[in-house]
Amino acid sequence: MDTKPLERFATQARRELIASVEARAAAVLAVGSVERSERGQTVKRLEAEIAQHGQKHVIDKVAYTWFNRLIALRYMDARGYTSARVVSPAQGHAHGQPEILADAKRGHLDTEVVTTPRTREAVMGLLEGTRRSTDAEGEAYALLLTEYCRFWNKAMPFMFEREGDYTELLVPSGLLADGAFLSRAHEVLNAEVCEDVEVIGWLYQFYVSERKDEVFAGFKKNKKAGADEIPAATQLFTPHWIVRYLVENSLGRLWMLNRPTSRLVDQMDYYIAPVDEETAVLKITEPEELTVIDPACGSGHMLTYAFDLLYAIYEEEGYAPSVIPSLILAHNLHGTEIDPRAGALAGFALTMKARAKDRRFFARDVDPQICVIEPLSFAPDELDFLVTKSGDRHTEETFWNQFRDADTLGSLIQPDGDMAKGAAEVLSILDDDLLYGQTLEYAHRVVHQAEVLSTKYTVVIANPPYMGGKQMGALLSQFMKDQYPTGKADLMTAFMIRAQELTVHGGTWAMINLPSWMSLKSFEDLRHDLIENQRIVSMVHLGRGVFGSDFGSVAFVIDNVSAKSSRGVYRRLFEKHVDVRSVSTIEALFSDSSYNRYEVLQEDFAAIPGSPIVYWLSEKMRGAFATGRPLSDVANLRQGLATADNNRFLRLWWEVSDNRTALTCTSREEAASSGARWFPYNKGGEFRKWYGNHEYVLNWEHDGAEIRNFGTEKGGRPRSRAQNTSTYFSPSVSWSDISSGEAAFRRFPSGFIHDVKGMSAFGSEGLLDQVAVLMNSSVAREVLKAIAPTLNFQVGDVGKLPVASGFDGLPANTGNLVETSRTDWDLSEMSWNFERNPLVALA
């Protein structure tokens, strides 16, 4: 599908609809408006909403609500699901007014839709000129459109408003104009495009794209994400082939394990067959038991493909085609979402999938199980009404108010299932109370949300929101620390934990997110728990390009069962982390089953310090962590001095007097007695192996007295940090803490003080020669890529590198390598040993 026209259409439509709804709101809210006299209560509801949330929020919400509805109607028009086309010209006409308006102009109104005589009279009066209006056809169409939305409310209440909703007051104006919204929708959403309900998801992502840009611009200014920002900031539409990989290897795989002779496998192009015999299989006796939830369902892309697979399963089991869609929506598919607009689209997409398979589906009275987790809370008098006299008041109040911040926390809220059952019983007794009617309505919603989020499902599938701790508001940040301590660094990792909780024992959860959790220290406890208590079935490491060029992604399937001795299948669909490839290229690499395929024992990861998921290391390299000693046990690895003000204490060596500089001191004592002020300083520097980067000198006069006391002049604490001073002036092997590529290790002679950025290894001369050879080897390079994937080579990371028993037998050619590199360094005027330019020497 070519998504460019969809992107242009959706972004332009958002601007137009916001402007149109804003203008309409101004007219409706004006003193003495017709709406105030004819629909005063609805106007008051609109004003109350604006008072609570602000006018900008309400305008944005209503504009998108109408975008959803108009797109839904256009999709149904294109598919032939409407008796008369609501937003499109009659079939066979490329241009023209919507068919329902053209019919009305000919005197035909569908009385099953336009049910009230008053509305029929108003429409006909406008069209016949007996009712005054500055835009008779536009006003008549607005009335018709409202009636059709009410009509479709019966089949899809989640998408179309009930009568009296204030959005009826704010029907966008100018819909009928040439080149306006409806004509462009007809052109872009043609019959071919509407063959695939996936178009709904693409439109959703493109509609919110400008809002997403606004939110990310705010992040750069250190703004935090709240309830209004989270949906736009975290929405990403998953490419269809990745959806298929996730669904086929979770839902499809679970069915295949229960029906080994099933031919479902013939239509699962992205299925990865198990490599080990699986005995602890969750037993599924009939298709209705395959319960699937997407806890951050967005516009429902995961669920719509799960519908296709479930339909094939039911069909294979011999169910009648006419009953299958209703069974799937009633029993199998569930979704939760915090954005009501996205939730409406998810429900619509599933309804369209069902209608495509069952012509009578709209009459079946079956709604998709999409639960928008809405914020709900109760005042003290309402809690007095709901809380039982014999129960624990604090516990019950906590239950009733647990969704207070649901528009921020969503399905990360973890309700107590037993409390939900007890609350449902309480409500069955209280339901006759008329005084607290609205309270009871909200209480039922709380119980429903609690039931959805406390139920266990056989399969959980998600593309969860991605958001690091720096972007989280105070509420969300504290919630993550309290409820998801091992996944608190990002929303996506909290959803990994939540997915495990939502999955029955022996069930499967599948997800796509960023690969940072596979190796970063902040997720070490998360990895440890996963390796100990879950089974990684398969993983597809996608690299960069799936969601753009700024980050990589990884998709994976995990069983909710402990099986450390099992083997998983891993696919690495890139060669270098910096590679950016198109979605189609990545898909093609996946289709080549031999490309970068690895089968790895899960327990191998546990043997590596920090338990990184480094599946691409060879078996021998992974085994080295279990048999070898960490480098930190072999050599003395240390960070050095942090001056707190390099501009004050550092100089380039040629900027200071030779008479005040000492280049060869071997100890602090010798340096202090030398009377010198300036001493060589190792502060890391550019990529260079074996020798070099001798550029800076440090003011360490009187054993660094000025640096040590820096910040204490007015009674404060020292700002500098003179750490590990016992290693100052000792020979070392050093490296820079940050590199644009691989790390480079250099020998430094005696005489240097090392910086916090110039981290170093210390020991005997012989040991340092061996360390230099080892760390500059290709083996060390590959291991460091695994344990320090961010290219930030801290002492702790380098210290994890395993040293095998043959360490003493490494080649003894360090001296030659260092001398060659030193000669090269001294050929530059940057070196304090420079004598003359080699070109001059040749003259």
ROSE-313598 format. One line per 3 residues: number of its first residue (from 1); their letters; for each residue x, y, z of C-alpha. Coordinates in steps of 0.02 Angstrom, whole numbers. Last residue first. Example, Ala and Ser with C-alpha at 12.3 -4.5 7.8 and 13.67 -1.06 7.14 Angstrom:
REM residues 2
2) SA) 684/-53/357; 615/-225/390 $
//
This chain:
REM residues 843
843) ALA) 3273/811/79; 3212/648/157; 3226/715/335 $
840) VLP) 3124/867/285; 2983/755/228; 2995/663/393 $
837) NRE) 2957/826/488; 3081/854/627; 3108/815/810 $
834) FNW) 2939/775/889; 2956/701/1064; 2825/821/1137 $
831) SME) 2705/749/1007; 2576/862/923; 2710/908/796 $
828) SLD) 2675/738/719; 2808/609/677; 2811/564/862 $
825) WDT) 2641/479/849; 2699/366/706; 2855/316/802 $
822) RST) 2745/280/953; 2629/170/850; 2776/68/787 $
819) EVL) 2849/59/962; 2684/2/1036; 2665/-135/906 $
816) NGT) 2845/-192/926; 2831/-196/1115; 2665/-286/1111 $
813) NAP) 2737/-432/1015; 2734/-560/1156; 2590/-659/1082 $
810) LGD) 2468/-722/1215; 2527/-872/1315; 2494/-802/1487 $
807) FGS) 2309/-782/1445; 2291/-967/1409; 2176/-994/1557 $
804) AVP) 2043/-884/1479; 2008/-703/1523; 1825/-657/1511 $
801) LKG) 1778/-474/1477; 1674/-414/1624; 1804/-282/1674 $
798) VDG) 1777/-190/1511; 1595/-160/1558; 1630/-109/1739 $
795) VQF) 1769/8/1687; 1649/95/1568; 1657/77/1379 $
792) NLT) 1511/181/1315; 1488/116/1138; 1302/87/1181 $
789) PAI) 1322/-100/1151; 1443/-127/1298; 1422/-313/1338 $
786) AKL) 1394/-374/1161; 1502/-255/1062; 1634/-283/1197 $
783) VER) 1633/-469/1160; 1660/-438/974; 1806/-319/1004 $
780) AVS) 1883/-435/1132; 1887/-575/1003; 1955/-458/868 $
777) SNM) 2105/-419/978; 2148/-247/1047; 2096/-298/1222 $
774) LVA) 2199/-458/1223; 2358/-380/1158; 2346/-233/1278 $
771) VQD) 2307/-345/1426; 2456/-456/1386; 2575/-308/1380 $
768) LLG) 2497/-241/1540; 2532/-407/1627; 2715/-402/1577 $
765) ESG) 2735/-223/1636; 2657/-267/1803; 2483/-202/1844 $
762) FAS) 2362/-63/1802; 2212/-49/1685; 2148/123/1638 $
759) MGK) 2000/238/1615; 2039/398/1523; 1869/481/1545 $
756) VDH) 1888/493/1735; 2062/558/1699; 2230/473/1719 $
753) IFG) 2386/553/1794; 2532/510/1684; 2718/488/1722 $
750) SPF) 2748/304/1690; 2717/240/1514; 2545/229/1433 $
747) RRF) 2498/81/1326; 2343/107/1220; 2176/18/1198 $
744) AAE) 2053/66/1061; 1865/34/1083; 1759/-1/930 $
741) GSS) 1651/132/849; 1608/312/891; 1695/286/1057 $
738) IDS) 1655/335/1235; 1753/287/1391; 1921/313/1307 $
735) WSV) 2051/179/1334; 2205/148/1441; 2337/16/1472 $
732) SPS) 2445/75/1616; 2613/131/1684; 2597/216/1855 $
729) FYT) 2599/406/1878; 2432/401/1973; 2377/226/2026 $
726) STN) 2374/264/2213; 2264/415/2176; 2112/305/2147 $
723) QAR) 1995/454/2156; 2029/641/2155; 1850/701/2136 $
720) SRP) 1832/888/2109; 1691/992/2180; 1759/986/2357 $
717) RGG) 1624/1025/2486; 1585/1203/2533; 1665/1316/2664 $
714) KET) 1693/1465/2553; 1854/1406/2471; 1799/1224/2476 $
711) GFN) 1755/1214/2292; 1927/1164/2230; 2025/1102/2380 $
708) RIE) 2086/942/2297; 2120/1034/2135; 2226/1168/2219 $
705) AGD) 2322/1041/2324; 2360/926/2179; 2515/846/2258 $
702) HEW) 2596/1016/2285; 2573/1058/2100; 2456/945/2005 $
699) NLV) 2408/1069/1868; 2375/949/1727; 2456/921/1556 $
696) YEH) 2371/874/1395; 2421/803/1228; 2485/625/1242 $
693) NGY) 2351/545/1134; 2471/406/1082; 2513/221/1092 $
690) WKR) 2440/48/1059; 2279/95/968; 2205/265/928 $
687) FEG) 2025/324/923; 2017/501/989; 2049/558/1167 $
684) GKN) 2055/479/1337; 2101/609/1467; 2278/553/1506 $
681) YPF) 2368/698/1591; 2555/731/1588; 2613/840/1734 $
678) WRA) 2619/1029/1759; 2669/1122/1918; 2844/1055/1948 $
675) GSS) 2934/1066/2116; 2999/890/2089; 2964/838/2269 $
672) AAE) 2776/822/2240; 2801/725/2078; 2922/604/2159 $
669) ERS) 2799/573/2301; 2654/550/2183; 2752/415/2092 $
666) TCT) 2847/377/1931; 2885/553/1870; 2929/561/1685 $
663) LAT) 2852/716/1607; 2887/854/1732; 2834/1030/1678 $
660) RND) 2874/1197/1761; 3035/1226/1665; 2953/1169/1503 $
657) SVE) 2834/1317/1521; 2653/1294/1474; 2549/1304/1314 $
654) WWL) 2646/1168/1224; 2576/1033/1338; 2394/1078/1305 $
651) RLF) 2325/1145/1467; 2213/1079/1604; 2166/1146/1776 $
648) RNN) 2052/1293/1744; 1972/1243/1581; 1956/1065/1647 $
645) DAT) 1841/1121/1787; 1763/980/1891; 1939/899/1899 $
642) ALG) 1876/719/1888; 2028/609/1918; 2041/425/1875 $
639) QRL) 1937/271/1840; 2016/106/1886; 2046/-70/1825 $
636) NAV) 2175/-171/1923; 2209/-323/1814; 2164/-508/1826 $
633) DSL) 2005/-504/1931; 1936/-355/1831; 1973/-454/1673 $
630) PRG) 1836/-576/1721; 1897/-755/1744; 1862/-886/1612 $
627) TAF) 1756/-1045/1610; 1579/-975/1621; 1612/-816/1522 $
624) AGR) 1711/-917/1394; 1555/-1020/1358; 1474/-873/1270 $
621) MKE) 1629/-857/1160; 1632/-1044/1128; 1448/-1046/1080 $
618) SLW) 1476/-903/959; 1408/-732/1001; 1251/-689/902 $
615) YVI) 1131/-729/1046; 1192/-585/1153; 1038/-569/1264 $
612) PSG) 1135/-485/1405; 1138/-578/1572; 1229/-441/1670 $
609) PIA) 1386/-547/1680; 1367/-691/1556; 1320/-861/1627 $
606) AFD) 1134/-816/1624; 1142/-794/1436; 1197/-974/1411 $
603) EQL) 1043/-1031/1507; 936/-986/1356; 1021/-1112/1245 $
600) VEY) 1046/-1031/1075; 992/-1069/897; 1055/-934/779 $
597) RNY) 998/-879/606; 1094/-742/516; 1017/-775/345 $
594) SSD) 971/-959/326; 783/-933/325; 791/-806/184 $
591) SFL) 616/-736/211; 683/-634/357; 805/-547/240 $
588) AEI) 661/-504/123; 564/-429/268; 712/-319/312 $
585) TSV) 723/-259/132; 535/-223/129; 545/-122/290 $
582) SRV) 685/-17/218; 861/-28/287; 966/83/398 $
579) DVH) 1135/8/446; 1218/88/598; 1199/-68/704 $
576) KEF) 1298/-168/577; 1255/-330/489; 1065/-328/492 $
573) LRR) 921/-449/506; 982/-545/658; 868/-696/680 $
570) YVG) 859/-792/844; 782/-963/873; 768/-1017/1055 $
567) RSS) 841/-1170/1138; 774/-1238/1302; 879/-1267/1458 $
564) KAS) 812/-1112/1545; 631/-1171/1534; 519/-1074/1653 $
561) VND) 345/-1045/1582; 255/-893/1515; 312/-925/1338 $
558) IVF) 400/-784/1245; 391/-720/1066; 505/-581/1006 $
555) AVS) 516/-427/896; 666/-311/905; 686/-131/851 $
552) GFD) 821/-9/802; 822/179/820; 828/342/723 $
549) SGF) 808/279/545; 621/257/536; 501/136/617 $
546) VGR) 563/-22/531; 724/60/474; 854/12/603 $
543) GLH) 893/-165/658; 762/-301/654; 819/-424/787 $
540) VMS) 691/-563/766; 672/-668/922; 605/-841/952 $
537) VIR) 539/-951/1092; 616/-858/1239; 556/-957/1389 $
534) QNE) 510/-868/1550; 555/-880/1735; 744/-876/1751 $
531) ILD) 789/-792/1587; 649/-663/1608; 692/-628/1789 $
528) HRL) 877/-601/1747; 832/-492/1598; 722/-378/1705 $
525) DEF) 857/-370/1839; 984/-313/1709; 870/-182/1632 $
522) SKL) 966/-27/1691; 1127/-115/1642; 1085/-105/1458 $
519) SMW) 1094/-268/1358; 931/-338/1292; 824/-197/1365 $
516) SPL) 894/-77/1235; 821/-179/1092; 671/-65/1063 $
513) NIM) 499/-144/1055; 398/-280/969; 297/-401/1073 $
510) AWT) 235/-577/1096; 160/-664/1246; 125/-849/1260 $
507) GGH) 27/-960/1377; 100/-1094/1490; 42/-1005/1646 $
504) VTL) -93/-886/1590; -35/-720/1517; -87/-552/1590 $
501) EQA) 55/-551/1718; 185/-589/1584; 116/-449/1476 $
498) RIM) 128/-329/1623; 314/-365/1641; 344/-331/1457 $
495) FAT) 230/-180/1472; 345/-108/1605; 485/-137/1480 $
492) MLD) 397/-33/1347; 358/108/1469; 543/136/1498 $
489) AKG) 667/145/1643; 543/72/1768; 557/-106/1705 $
486) TPY) 636/-190/1857; 545/-74/1979; 374/-95/1898 $
483) QDK) 243/-48/2029; 327/80/2141; 459/150/2024 $
480) MFQ) 338/149/1878; 204/238/1980; 330/369/2032 $
477) SLL) 375/407/1850; 194/407/1794; 142/536/1923 $
474) AGM) 298/644/1905; 283/658/1716; 380/540/1605 $
471) QKG) 497/605/1469; 659/572/1563; 598/398/1613 $
468) GMY) 600/336/1436; 445/316/1328; 401/176/1207 $
465) PPN) 217/126/1201; 183/-58/1176; 175/-151/1010 $
462) AIV) 76/-291/1085; 19/-472/1086; -42/-570/1238 $
459) VTY) -99/-751/1212; -188/-873/1328; -265/-733/1429 $
456) KTS) -277/-705/1617; -411/-587/1679; -366/-448/1801 $
453) LVE) -362/-309/1671; -530/-350/1591; -614/-378/1760 $
450) AQH) -547/-214/1830; -608/-118/1677; -781/-197/1695 $
447) VVR) -786/-162/1883; -737/20/1856; -868/38/1719 $
444) HAY) -1000/-33/1836; -949/96/1966; -969/235/1838 $
441) ELT) -1149/184/1804; -1181/161/1990; -1121/337/2027 $
438) QGY) -1232/402/1888; -1385/321/1966; -1346/369/2144 $
435) LLD) -1519/434/2193; -1607/298/2095; -1544/151/2200 $
432) DDL) -1602/-10/2115; -1425/-63/2067; -1362/-73/2247 $
429) ISL) -1379/-262/2269; -1302/-310/2101; -1172/-175/2134 $
426) VEA) -1108/-266/2288; -1092/-428/2190; -989/-340/2055 $
423) AGK) -878/-266/2191; -842/-440/2259; -794/-504/2087 $
420) AMD) -682/-353/2058; -600/-377/2229; -562/-557/2183 $
417) GDP) -481/-499/2021; -367/-372/2106; -327/-235/1982 $
414) QIL) -154/-208/1906; -144/-38/1821; -18/-49/1679 $
411) SGL) -171/-60/1567; -190/129/1564; -73/230/1674 $
408) TDA) -99/404/1601; -283/403/1553; -309/285/1700 $
405) DRF) -265/417/1829; -415/393/1943; -428/211/1891 $
402) QNW) -385/140/2063; -522/245/2143; -648/105/2176 $
399) FTE) -514/-19/2227; -423/102/2342; -588/143/2425 $
396) ETH) -617/-43/2452; -446/-70/2530; -463/82/2645 $
393) RDG) -638/33/2699; -594/-147/2744; -764/-233/2734 $
390) SKT) -915/-254/2848; -999/-88/2808; -975/-107/2622 $
387) VLF) -904/40/2523; -1012/101/2378; -1125/230/2462 $
384) DLE) -992/303/2576; -880/306/2421; -1009/414/2333 $
381) DPA) -1012/533/2482; -822/545/2479; -815/584/2291 $
378) FSL) -778/445/2166; -649/413/2032; -643/361/1849 $
375) PEI) -511/388/1715; -550/285/1560; -472/121/1505 $
372) VCI) -549/104/1332; -601/-79/1325; -611/-161/1155 $
369) QPD) -712/-322/1158; -793/-302/988; -983/-286/999 $
366) VDR) -1106/-422/950; -1287/-375/917; -1299/-493/767 $
363) AFF) -1388/-369/653; -1227/-286/593; -1158/-460/558 $
360) RRD) -1286/-505/425; -1165/-504/278; -1041/-612/376 $
357) KAR) -857/-624/323; -831/-442/272; -944/-390/417 $
354) AKM) -826/-474/542; -671/-387/475; -769/-223/472 $
351) TLA) -818/-246/653; -637/-280/698; -582/-118/613 $
348) FGA) -722/-20/697; -674/-81/870; -493/-36/838 $
345) LAG) -547/134/770; -649/169/926; -501/121/1035 $
342) ARP) -390/241/938; -513/382/973; -533/331/1155 $
339) DIE) -345/343/1184; -306/240/1339; -318/70/1252 $
336) TGH) -368/-107/1295; -399/-250/1175; -487/-417/1173 $
333) LNH) -512/-551/1042; -568/-729/1071; -742/-747/1144 $
330) ALI) -870/-623/1079; -773/-554/932; -716/-725/873 $
327) LSP) -884/-807/903; -974/-670/805; -856/-691/658 $
324) IVS) -873/-882/659; -1062/-897/661; -1099/-874/475 $
321) PAY) -950/-978/420; -1019/-1135/507; -887/-1214/618 $
318) GEE) -790/-1363/550; -631/-1358/654; -534/-1296/502 $
315) EYI) -654/-1150/486; -631/-1107/669; -442/-1106/647 $
312) AYL) -450/-1007/484; -559/-876/568; -436/-869/712 $
309) LDF) -295/-828/592; -393/-690/508; -451/-617/674 $
306) AYT) -271/-619/739; -234/-509/588; -365/-384/645 $
303) LMH) -307/-395/825; -127/-343/793; -183/-193/690 $
300) GSG) -311/-134/817; -307/56/803; -203/71/961 $
297) CAP) -206/-98/1048; -104/-62/1203; -152/-215/1307 $
294) DIV) -175/-324/1152; -273/-473/1213; -301/-648/1144 $
291) TLE) -410/-787/1215; -392/-953/1126; -518/-1053/1227 $
288) EPE) -656/-1022/1098; -553/-1122/973; -581/-1288/1062 $
285) TIK) -478/-1409/1167; -326/-1301/1205; -196/-1377/1322 $
282) LVA) -48/-1267/1367; 103/-1365/1310; 233/-1428/1434 $
279) TEE) 303/-1557/1311; 391/-1455/1178; 516/-1548/1070 $
276) DVP) 658/-1430/1029; 686/-1327/872; 511/-1254/867 $
273) AIY) 451/-1201/692; 465/-1017/648; 304/-953/569 $
270) YDM) 318/-803/455; 226/-876/304; 84/-943/410 $
267) QDV) -40/-999/277; 20/-1180/264; 43/-1190/453 $
264) LRS) -144/-1189/475; -143/-1362/397; -168/-1440/569 $
261) TPR) -85/-1609/599; 5/-1552/757; -158/-1486/831 $
258) NLM) -116/-1431/1009; 60/-1373/966; -10/-1299/804 $
255) WLR) -139/-1199/901; -7/-1124/1016; 103/-1086/864 $
252) GLS) -35/-991/777; -76/-884/929; 106/-848/972 $
249) NEV) 218/-875/821; 84/-830/695; 31/-674/789 $
246) LYR) 205/-601/812; 269/-644/638; 107/-583/559 $
243) VIW) 118/-416/649; 297/-404/587; 234/-433/409 $
240) HPT) 103/-297/430; 219/-157/480; 173/-93/655 $
237) FLQ) 93/78/667; 178/180/802; 87/281/935 $
234) TAA) 190/331/1088; 203/520/1085; 26/550/1021 $
231) PIE) -54/439/1154; 60/502/1295; 37/688/1267 $
228) DAG) -138/723/1333; -118/609/1485; 48/688/1532 $
225) AKK) 218/690/1451; 354/798/1525; 434/955/1455 $
222) NKK) 623/960/1451; 632/1080/1303; 681/935/1190 $
219) FGA) 530/842/1260; 420/985/1200; 480/961/1022 $
216) FVE) 434/778/1045; 257/828/1092; 237/946/945 $
213) DKR) 302/814/824; 176/690/894; 37/817/867 $
210) ESV) 93/828/686; 91/638/671; -80/614/752 $
207) YFQ) -175/604/587; -37/503/506; -44/367/637 $
204) YLW) -234/356/630; -237/355/440; -114/209/438 $
201) GIV) -220/112/561; -379/134/459; -290/83/299 $
198) EVD) -258/-87/378; -442/-123/340; -382/-187/171 $
195) ECV) -498/-182/20; -521/1/61; -369/49/-43 $
192) EAN) -446/-33/-197; -616/49/-173; -542/222/-160 $
189) LVE) -493/303/3; -388/441/-76; -518/506/-200 $
186) HAR) -672/486/-92; -580/559/57; -526/706/-51 $
183) SLF) -706/740/-103; -765/726/77; -633/839/154 $
180) AGD) -640/985/35; -582/992/-147; -752/1052/-205 $
177) ALL) -855/1106/-55; -973/981/28; -885/967/196 $
174) GSP) -882/1156/220; -938/1150/401; -881/1023/529 $
171) VLL) -1025/951/634; -1004/1035/802; -1176/1029/881 $
168) ETY) -1187/841/857; -1023/828/953; -1125/880/1105 $
165) DGE) -1200/706/1117; -1389/717/1125; -1425/560/1025 $
162) REF) -1288/430/1045; -1129/457/951; -1053/344/820 $
159) MFP) -890/246/842; -908/151/1007; -1096/133/981 $
156) MAK) -1064/28/824; -1220/-67/770; -1352/40/856 $
153) NWF) -1244/197/841; -1255/174/652; -1426/257/654 $
150) RCY) -1367/399/765; -1224/432/644; -1350/427/501 $
147) ETL) -1457/557/588; -1309/672/618; -1258/658/435 $
144) LLA) -1435/703/381; -1437/858/491; -1265/912/431 $
141) YAE) -1321/880/251; -1469/998/274; -1354/1132/346 $
138) GEA) -1232/1116/201; -1373/1116/74; -1455/1272/149 $
135) DTS) -1297/1374/175; -1353/1550/222; -1514/1477/289 $
132) RRT) -1699/1516/294; -1824/1374/287; -1945/1368/140 $
129) GEL) -1804/1350/15; -1847/1174/-43; -1683/1101/20 $
126) LGM) -1693/1188/188; -1876/1146/212; -1843/965/162 $
123) VAE) -1710/945/294; -1810/1033/429; -1968/936/389 $
120) RTR) -1876/771/398; -1796/824/562; -1965/868/639 $
117) PTT) -2046/710/572; -1924/603/672; -1854/440/601 $
114) VVE) -1720/494/480; -1637/323/473; -1780/202/449 $
111) TDL) -1871/343/360; -1742/344/219; -1774/514/140 $
108) HGR) -1820/535/-43; -1877/705/-107; -1758/719/-254 $
105) KAD) -1649/837/-150; -1653/705/-15; -1582/575/-136 $
102) ALI) -1440/692/-184; -1405/721/1; -1401/533/39 $
99) EPQ) -1291/504/-114; -1155/621/-57; -1130/763/-183 $
96) GHA) -1038/742/-345; -884/662/-419; -825/491/-476 $
93) HGQ) -1002/426/-498; -1023/239/-525; -1095/210/-354 $
90) APS) -1182/364/-286; -1070/503/-224; -987/477/-55 $
87) VVR) -1016/529/125; -1173/431/166; -1187/313/20 $
84) AST) -1359/237/16; -1387/60/81; -1219/67/171 $
81) YGR) -1103/-85/178; -1046/-68/-3; -861/-78/37 $
78) ADM) -827/99/-24; -974/168/74; -917/73/228 $
75) YRL) -743/149/214; -816/322/185; -926/302/338 $
72) AIL) -778/252/446; -675/396/378; -816/517/419 $
69) RNF) -835/445/593; -651/446/637; -622/621/569 $
66) WTY) -775/678/666; -701/613/828; -535/690/779 $
63) AVK) -611/862/766; -710/834/927; -555/788/1027 $
60) DIV) -448/929/958; -587/1055/994; -609/986/1170 $
57) HKQ) -424/994/1211; -408/1170/1142; -561/1228/1240 $
54) GHQ) -498/1174/1411; -526/1010/1502; -653/1043/1640 $
51) AIE) -725/1210/1583; -729/1149/1403; -824/992/1453 $
48) AEL) -947/1095/1555; -976/1212/1408; -1014/1065/1294 $
45) RKV) -1133/991/1421; -1218/1161/1435; -1238/1167/1246 $
42) TQG) -1323/996/1253; -1444/1060/1385; -1487/1215/1282 $
39) RES) -1532/1126/1122; -1660/1241/1038; -1625/1408/1123 $
36) REV) -1438/1389/1148; -1422/1305/978; -1500/1455/890 $
33) SGV) -1361/1565/961; -1410/1707/1078; -1238/1728/1156 $
30) ALV) -1110/1637/1051; -1068/1460/1107; -1135/1379/947 $
27) AAA) -1049/1504/832; -881/1491/920; -896/1302/920 $
24) RAE) -925/1301/732; -769/1404/703; -666/1286/812 $
21) VSA) -742/1135/724; -690/1205/555; -514/1252/609 $
18) ILE) -486/1082/691; -560/994/540; -449/1086/417 $
15) RRA) -288/1057/512; -326/873/540; -379/847/360 $
12) QTA) -213/912/296; -117/786/401; -235/644/354 $
9) FRE) -235/677/166; -49/700/147; -13/542/247 $
6) LPK) -143/440/153; -71/495/-14; 103/440/47 $
3) TDM) 45/271/111; 66/171/-49; 0/0/0 $
//
